[in-house]
Amino acid sequence: MNGIQEVGGSIPPSSTSLGSRQMTDVQTPQCAVCGAMECVHLVDKDGYAFSKCGKCGFVFLNPMPSQTNLNEIYEDQAVTSGGDYPKARSRMRRAYGRALRFVPYTFRKKVLDIGCGGGFMVGALSKLGADGYGFDVDETAIDYARRRFPNCQFFASSFEDFQGHEGQYDFVYSSEVIEHVADLPTFMDLLKRVTRPGGYVYITTPDIGSPRRPKNLVEWDVFSPPIHVQFFDENTLAHVFEQAGFIPIRRFPDSKSGLKMLFKNT
């Protein structure tokens, strides 16, 4: 929105390797968005192969690493032993800038940030009148968030283990997370479970359909396997949310190659 870069969740390391990759990756010809069996090889980068659905255009890593291996990659290595968080001041400032836009949806409401990292968005929303909660797979980031924002609640959990929160949240925020998720159905099930009927979900992710991205995909800075494992455009993101029982409400403008959308739970 207004060209301001989103505050994402946990910070993945710049490079990594998956030692058990051959044993745990799953190769599939089927599209996780539309279910079509028309997926073909698109491009390779850094030894990883991407497929593209010939029906809806969804692009995904194929074979796909397991979620367990991906979670290991996303451990927040940038949080130091002294408890510092990288660029904490600028992250807090940007979080406040975004949180102001969501006040109509979050004031005196229960909100959840999925992939909250150091908890900056949760803290900002809480300062503006929300009842703030966050969760992340990175226990180190969650430890920092608990210290920094003691009036908010934070959970270190996998998607599958985040139980007991069914229909509790009026507004769910998840910035730059969905492109990291190996198990898309499990992620969408989580969003559906935790969002109350009539509640809202705000998602940001790179837009593979953006005219601002390089024509050569491998030159796109966010085309970075195995950190990012799948890519949406507006149509594929809307489709996967509609399939899960959400209604697209609006798309927010972005000066870069980002996709920012608000959905309502039916």
N, C-alpha and C positions, 0 to 999 in steps of 0.2 A: 504494500500500500504506500503510495506516494514515494516509491523508490527506495524506501528504507529497508535494508536487509533484515531478514527475520533472525531472531535469536533462536538457534536450534537447541537440540537436547545435548546429550553427552558428546564430547569431542572425540572423534575417532583418530587414531594415529595416522600419520601421513602415509605409512607403508606397512605392510604386514604379509604374513604367509599363513596358509592353512595346512598344517602338517598332515592332517588326516583327510585332506580334501577328496582324494579319489574314493575313499571308503564311504563318505557321508553325503556327497553331492547326489542330487536326484535330477535325472534328465527326463524331460517330458515334452511331447509334441502338442500338448493341450494348453490353450490360453486360460490363464487364471481369471481373466476379466469376463470374456464372453463364452468360454467353453469350447470354442472352435478348435478343430484339429488341423488347422491350416497354417501352423507356425513353421517358419523357415529360418535358416541361418541368416543373420543380418551382417554382423561384423565381429571381429576379434579385437581385444585390447588387453595388453599385458598378460597374455596367455589365457584370457577368459573369453568365452564365446557368448554372444547375445543372439537371441531369436526375436523375430517379429511376427505378430499375428497378422495373417493376410486378410482377416475379416475386419478387426477393429483397430489394428495398428499398435496394440500394446507391445512394448519392448521390454525384454527381461533376460536376465542371466540364465544360461541353459548349457550345462547343468547348474542347478541352484544349490549353493552351500546350505547346510543345515542351519536352523535358527540358533542352535547351541553354539556352533562355531562363529556365527556372526556376532552373537552377544559377547563373545570373548574379544572380538576385534574392537567393539565399541566401548571397552573399558576406558574410563577417562584418565589417561596417562598424564594429562596436563595439570591435574590437581596435585600440588606438591605435598611433601610430608609435613610441611608447616601449616597446611590447611588453606593455602592461598588458591584462588581460582583465576585462571587467565582472563585478563581484560574485564575484571569484575565491574569496574566503574562504568565502562562504556556499555557493557551488557545491561546493567541496571538502568542506565539512561534510555537506551533503546527500548527496553521492556516497558518503561513508563509511557513512552511515545505511542506504542501500540496499544497498551492497556486502555488508554483514554478512549480509543475508538470503539472499544467493546463494552463500555460502561452501560449502554442501554440493554445489553444482554446479561451483564454480570453483577450489577449493583444489587446488593442484598440477595445474591443468588449463590448457589453452591457450584464451584467450578473445579475442573480437573485438568491439569496439564500432563498429557501422556508424552513421555520423553522429556521430562522437565529439566534434566541436567542439574545445574546448580540452583535451580528454583527461582530464577530472577523474574520470570513472567508470573509465577504464583505470588511472589512477594509484591509485585507491582499491582496485580489485580486485587490482592488483599488490602493494600493501602487505599485503594479506590472503592472499598466497600463490599468486596466479595468475600465469601467464605472459601479460602484457597486450599487446594490439595494438589499434590503432584506425585508422579511415580516415574521411575526409570530403572533400567536393568543394571545401571552402574551404582554399586553400593558406595563407592568413594564420593561420587557426585551427590548422592542422597545425604551422606554424612555432612557434607559441606552445607547443603540446603537447610538441613535441620539446625545447624549452628547459626547460619546467617539469618534465617527467617523462623524464629522459634514459635511465632504465633500461627504458623501454618502447619499442615500435616503432610508428611512425605512418606512414601513407601518404596522400598527396593524390591522389585518383583519382576518376574517374567509375565508376558501377556496371559499365559495359561493359568498362572498361580494368583493372579489378581482377582480374588473372589470376594463375595460378600458386599459388593458395591452396586448391585443390580438396580438400575433406574434411579440412582441417587443424585446425578449431576444435571444441573440446568444448562451448563455450557462446558463443552470439552474442547480444549485447545491442543493441537498437535502439529508442531512446526518442524518440517524437514525430518520426518520420521518414517513415513510410509514407504519412501524409496529405499529404506534400509531393511525392510521386512521380508523375510523369506517365505513366511506362511501368511499370505494375504487373507485367506478366509478366517484364520484365527484372529488377525488384527481387526477385521471388520466385525467379527462377532463380539470382540471386546468393546468396540465403539457402540454397538447396538445395545449391549448388556448394561453399560454404565450410564448411558444417556436416558434421561426420563422422557416419556412420551411428550412431544411438543418442545423438547429441548434442542439445543443447537450444537453442531460440531463445526469447528473451523480448522481447515487443513491447508498447509502449504507444502509444496514439493516442486522440484524442477519441472518445467514445461517443455517436453520434447517437441511439441508443436509450435513453439515460439519462433517467430521470424527473426528474433534477436540471437538465437543460438547459432553457432557455426554450422555451415552446410555439411562439413565433414564432422561426423559425430565424435570421432576419436580426438578431435581438437577441443571439444567442449570441456571446460574445466571440471564440471560436475559428473562427467561420464567417467567414473572412477571405480571400476570393480576391484575388490569385492566390497568396497564401502557402500556404493550405491548399486543395488541389484535389479531395479526395475524403474521404468519411466512412463509417465502418463502424459496425455494431453487433456484438454478440457472434456472431450467426449468420453474418453476411457475412464477418467476419474468420476465423472457424473454417473456413468453406467454402473461402476462397481458400488457406488453409494446407493443408487436406486435399487439395485439388486438386493442390498442389505436392508432396505426399508426406509431410506432417507429421501428427502426432496431437495434438489438444488435450489437455494434461495438467491444467491448472487455470486458473481466473481468480482474480486477486487483488482484494481489496476496494479501493474508492476512495471517499473522502468527497465527491469532486467529480464531474464528468461525464466521467471518464476510463475507458478500457478497458485493462486490463493482463492479458496472457495469456502462459502458458508452453506451448510446443509441443515435441514430440520428433520428431526426424528418423527416419524408418523405414529 
